[in-house]
Amino acid sequence: GNNDRFMRSWWEVTDYYIGPEKKWVLCARGGAYRKWYGNIEEIIDWSEDARRHYHQDHVARIIPQYIWYKLGFTWSRITSYKPSFRLQPNTMLFEMTGLTLFVNEMDKLPYILGLMNSKVTEYLLGIITQVMTIQLRDVQTIPVKYEQTHFPVCTSITYKNIEISRADWDSFETSWDFTRHPLVRGASTAAEAFRAWEAECAGRFSQLKANEEELNRIFIDIYGLQDELTPEVDDKDVTVRPADRKRDVKSLISYLIGVVMGRYSLDIPGLAYAGGEWDASKYQNYHPDEDGIIPIYRGIGMEDGLTAQIIGLLKFIYSEDTYRQNIDFIAESIGHNNNESSEEALNRYLNDGFFAAHLKIYQKRPIYWFFSSGKNSGFKCLVYMHRYTRDTLARINSRYFLPESTRLKNELEELAGRLAKAEGRDRVRLEKERQKLAASYNEAIEYGQVLDHMANQYIEIDL
């Protein structure tokens, strides 16, 4: 009855409160075209108060208890492309945009899911419904024809497809079961790690495509549709992701920021900290930033800045000896301008590109919050949302903003002194630098007034 109130993306909430019998439960809500497994990103408030509201509200509905936490298969009720069906684990619930069906005989679930993702079901649904909405009754109308001779192989192939698709889904940090970035898995260089990841993705892709074509052949034969359908699957319909160097290196940078922030640890898999009590024992080899507040500077020389911390982490993970290879590989992957060092390319991305990419990946519900004075880059920092406290704004102000604004002021005064002695082209160049720096400083001073005002309110947030 009110999704804004009762639903969240799973990464918005303290992880301790997520899971069966806890306040928040993973919930299927459809999503993009994807077969076999995935699209698990949202949670629903399943507290006693929330469930009481679902029962009593004139708009809200609640699914009956006998189908809570039950293994089944789910799909997107509204689709702009083709139907796609996914396993729903028994740790989840669902709602009307992620319709779910269950089977009485559990041993038949893989066979039925294999049928649902075959060309036979796509063909039959095209006859049953002429709209882009696939209702419960439409799927229930599909005749399930059991062929005992093919039952074991269809079941086996479907299990493999689920395993392949789950491995793909869990390789990205927006998966609840994400453990470690694929480019941080023991390789001596990022390039070597990417080549291994590329081969792994290609293997998954080709195996899943071959498996789906085999299922198509079997079900086309069972339903006698040889004259209507062919088993071939288009590459665009295989819903595991091939390696993409630019995307994957950007996701590596995101993961490294998570390590610096303490969200991830190089010592343990999965989330190390997403709210609750801080456990320093999880960080033995690499110690994260002490407060989860990291300034972003235009220059790369500041030791506490985000760029310097990422560079230090690259040296720690891949070793000092291969640092040059790694930073060059990263710069070439994200885009390298002429007359720009690899470190400068990374710094430019962190300044101008990272947060936009972060917003897109996390669907405008970011876990790293961006504090910025504006387009002139007078002051910028990232804050890890799960480490936010009522004192965070005051800490930004006193520990990071005030020293940076003082540094800008000193730099502006030093530049003014050089300008007074300069002549000709040097004077023109220095004047442009002064104007740019003055704009940054003035912007920062104005922003500082707002930051100071907000810091004095000691705002709290509830995760």
N, C-alpha and C positions, 0 to 999 in steps of 0.2 A: 503493500500500500504506500510505501515511501522509501524508495531505494536509496536516496541520499542519506536517510537517517539510519537505515538498517543494513546497508551493504557497504563494503570497502574493498579496495585492492588489498591482497594479503600483506603486502609490504608496508602498509600504513600503520599496522597494529603491532604492539609488543608481541613477539613470537610466542611467549609463554601462554598467551590467552587463546591460541589457535589450535584446534584439534577436536576430535570427537569428545563429547561431554564437557567441553570448555565453552567459554562465552561465544567465541567466533568459530565457525565451521566452514571449511572449503565448500564452495557451491558452484555447480555447473550452470553456466549462463550462455551456452551457445558459443558464439565467437566466429572467427574467420574459418574458411574452408580448410579443414584438417581432419585426416583420417587416423583411426586406430587409437591414438592417445594424445592428450594435451589440452590446450585452451583452459588450463586450470589456473586462474588468476584471482578469483574473487572469493570473498568470504561473506557469510551472513551472520547477523546477530542471533544467536540461538540461546540467549539467556532466558530465564523463566519469565522475566518481564516482557521480553520481546515476543516469546511464544504466546503469552497471554494476549498481547496486542493482536497477533495474527489471528487468533481465535475469535476475538471480539469485534475487531474493526469491520466496518461495512464494506471496505474495499479489499483489504488484505485477505489472503488465503494461506492455509498451512497444510502441507502434505500429511497424510495419515501416518501414524507412528510405525505401522508395520512395514513401511518402505523407507524408514530412516536408515542411513548407513548400510545400504544394500547394494551388492554388485549388480551392475546392469550396463546398458549402453545408452549413450546420449547423443543428441544432435542439435543443430541450430534450427530453431523453428522458422526463422526467416533467413533465406539464403539468396545471395545475388549471383551465385554461380551454379554449383552442383551440390547435391546432398552429400554429407560426409558424416560418418558415425564413429564414435569413440567409446572406448571402455570407460565406464564410471567406476572408480575404486569404491570399496566399501567404507571409506573414511569420509565420504562426501554426502552432500545433499544436492538438491536441484530446484530450479524454479521455472516458470513458464517459458522463458526464452531458451532454456536448455532442457527441453523435454527429454524424459528418460523412460525406457521400457525395461522390464525385468522378465526373467523366464522362470518357470516353476521347476524345471529340471536344469540345474546349474551346469551339468556336463555339456548341455547343448548351446550354452551362451557363445563360446568361440565360433562354432559352426554358423550360428545365426549372424554374429557380427561379421564374419567373412562374407556371408551372403549379402548383408546390408551394404557393404563397401564394394560390391561387384557391379559390373555393368548391367547385370540382370535387374537388380533393384533400381538402378538409375533409369533403366528403360521402363520398368513397370510404374515407377512413380511419375514418369512423364505422361503416362496414360491416365493414372488415377487423379493427378492434380495438375492443372494448367497454370497454376500461380506459383509465386516464389516463396510461398509459405507451406511448410510441411508439418501438418498437424499430427497428433497422436493417432487419430483414426486412419490417416493415410498410411502410416507405417504398419499399423495393425492389419491393414488390408493385404499386405504382401503375403502371398501364400508361401509357407515354408515347406519345401519338399525335401524330406530326408532321404539321402541315398547312402545306405550303410557302407557300401564298398568305398565311398569317398569320405565318409565321416572322419576317420582318423587323420587323413592327410590334410583335410580342410582345417581341422582343429589345430594340428601342429603348425601349419602355415600361419594361421591367425595369431597364435601365441608368439611366433617369431616376429610378425609384423608389429604387434604391440610392443615387444621388447625393443625393436629397432626404433620405433617412433618415440618411445619413452626415453631412450638413450639420447636421441636428438633433442627432445624437449628439455631434458634436465641438463643439457650442456650450456644453457643460457641462464643468466642470473635472475630472470623474472620467474623461474620455476621454483616452486616451494622446495623441491628436492635437489636443487643445484648444490654441488659440492665444491668444485674447484674449476677455475677457468682452464679450458683445454690447451692454452698456450703456456700454461705454468704447470708442466707435468714432467719435470726432470730433464728436459732438453738443455743443451749447453747454449743454444741461441734461440731467439724468437723465430728466426727464419726456419730453423730445423724443426721447431715445435709446430710451426704452421704447416710445413710439408707433411708431417705425420698426421696432423688434424685434417688436412686436405684429402689425404689417402683414406682416412677413416670415414669422412663424409661421403666420398665417392663410393666406397664400399657399401655403406648403408643405403645410399641412393639406388645403386644398381641392384642390390639384393632385394630391396623393397619393391622395386619396379618388376623384377622377375617373379617375385612371390605373388604380386597382385595379378599379373598376367596369367599365372598358373591357376589362381582361384577363378579368374574369369573363364578360362578354358573349361574348368570343371563344372561351374554353375551354368554356363551356356549349354553344355552337353546335358546336364541334368534336366534343364527346362526346355530342351529342344529348340533353342533359338539360334541355331547355327546360320540360318538364312537371314537373320535380323542383325546379329551382332558379331564383332570380332574381338578377340581377347586383348589386343594391343592397348597399352596405356601411354598416353602422351606424357612427356617429361614434366609439363606444367601441372599435371594431376598427381604427381608423386609428392607427398606433403612432408618430406624431410628436407632440410636445407643443405644445399652444397656449400662448401667453404667459400667465403667471400673475404678476400684479404683486407679490404678497407673496413668493412663492417666488423670483422673479427678482431682487427687490431684496435679499433675504437672500443670494442667491448673489453679488450684486454686493459686499455687505459682506465675504463670504468671500474674494472675489477681491482686494479692497482690502487685507485682512489679509495675503494672499499677497504683494502688492506691498511692503507695509511690511516683511514678513519677508525679502524677497529671493527668494522662490520664483518670482515673476514680475517682469518688468521692463516698464516702459512703452516701452522702446526696441526690444525684440525680441519676436517671437511665441513662444508656448509656454513651456516651462520654462526659466527662467534659471539656477536653482540647485536641484538635488535631490541633494546630496552631491558628494564629490570635491573638486577644487581650486576655490577661490573666484576668480572672474574679475570684477574691479571694472570692467573696460571695458564690461561689459554694462549698466551703470547710469550713463548719462551725464546724463540730465535729472532723475531723481529717485533719491536715494541711500537705500537701505533702512536699517533699524535695524542698528546696528553689531554686535550679538551675537545677534540672533534671540530675545531675551528681552524681553517687553513686559508690564509690570505693568498690572493692571486695577483702577482705583480706583472707589470709590463716588461720589466727586465728579468733576467734569469739568474742573477747573482745572489739573491736573497735566500739565505739558508732555510728560513722557516716557510718559504713560499711553496706553492703546490708543485711547480715545475721542478724545483730542486729536490723535493721529497720524492717525486716520481723517478727522477734520475737516480737518486740514491737507492731506491727500491729495485730498479732495473739492475744496478750493479750487484746488489745483494742476491737477487734471484738467479741471475745468469752468470755472475762473476765479473770482476773488474776487467779481466783479460778480454772478454768478448763484448765489452760495453759499446765500443765504437760500431761494431757490426749491428748490435741491437738497436741503438738509437737511430742509425741510418735506415735500418729496415722499417722502423716505426714511422719515421719522417716520410719515407717514400710511400708508405701505405696510406697515410692520412692526407698527403698532398704537400709537396715541397716547392716553395717559390724560388725563383732565381735569386742569387746573392743572399741566400738565407741558410744558416747552419741548421743541422738537424735538431739541435736543442732549441733554436729559435722557432722552427716549425712546430715542435711539440708545444712550446710556450704559446704560440699564436692560437693553436687549437684549444688549449686549456682556457685561454682568455676569451676567444670569440666563438668557438664551436661546440665545446663540450656540453654546456648546459642545455642548449637547444636539442642536442642529440639525447641527453638524459631525459628531458621532458617528453620526447617522442617515445622512447623505450618504455618509460614508466607512465605513459598515457596521461600526462599532465598532473600526475600525483607523485612528485619527485621525493626521493628520500634524502637527497643532498639539496639543501636550500641555498639559494644564491642571493647574497647581499651585494648590491651594486649601487654606486652613486649615480650611474648613468652612462651615456655614450662616450664621455670623455675619459672614462676609466680612472677617476680620481681615487676610488677605493673599491675593492672587490674582495669577497671571501666566500668560501663554501662552509656550510655547517651541516654536520650529520644530524638529521632530524631526531634519531633515536637517542642521541647524546645531548639533546637540548635540555636546558634547565631554566628556571626562572631568572638565573643570573647570566645566561648566555649573552644577551644583548649588552649588558654592562661589561662583560669580559671582552666582547668584540670592541667596544668603545675604548676601554682603557688599555688593553694589551696590544691591540692591532691597529685600530683607527688612529688614535692619537699619535703614536710613533710614526705612522706612515704619513699623516698630514704634516707633521713636523719635518720629516725628511723631504717632502715635496716643497715646503716653504724654504728650507735651506738650499735645496737644489735650485730653486727659482732665484734666490738671492745671489748664489754663486754664478748663475747664468747671466744675471744682470751685470755683475762685475766684469765678466768676460766680454759682454756686449759693449760696455762703455769703452773698452780698449780696441775693439775690432774695427776693421775697415773693409770696404768693398764687398766681395762675395761672402766672406766670412761673416760680415755683419748681417747680410740678408739672411744667410742660413741660420745664424744664431737667433735672429729676431723671430723666424718661423718656429724655432724650437721653444722660444720664450712664450710665444702666443699659445702654443699647444699645451705647454706645461702650466701656464697661468689658467687656462680653461679647466684643466684637470684639478688644479688646486682650488679654484673658486667653487667648482662643482663639489669637491670633497668637503669643503667648509660648510656649504649649504646642507649637504647630506649629514654631516656631523651633528647639526642642530636637531635634525629629525631622529637620528640614532640615539642621541642623548636623551631626548624626550621619551622615546619608547623604552629605553633602558631603565628609566626611573619608574616605569610602571610594573616592572618585574612580572611580565606576562608568563603564564604557565600554559602548557598544552597537555592534552589527555590522550595518551596512546593506548 
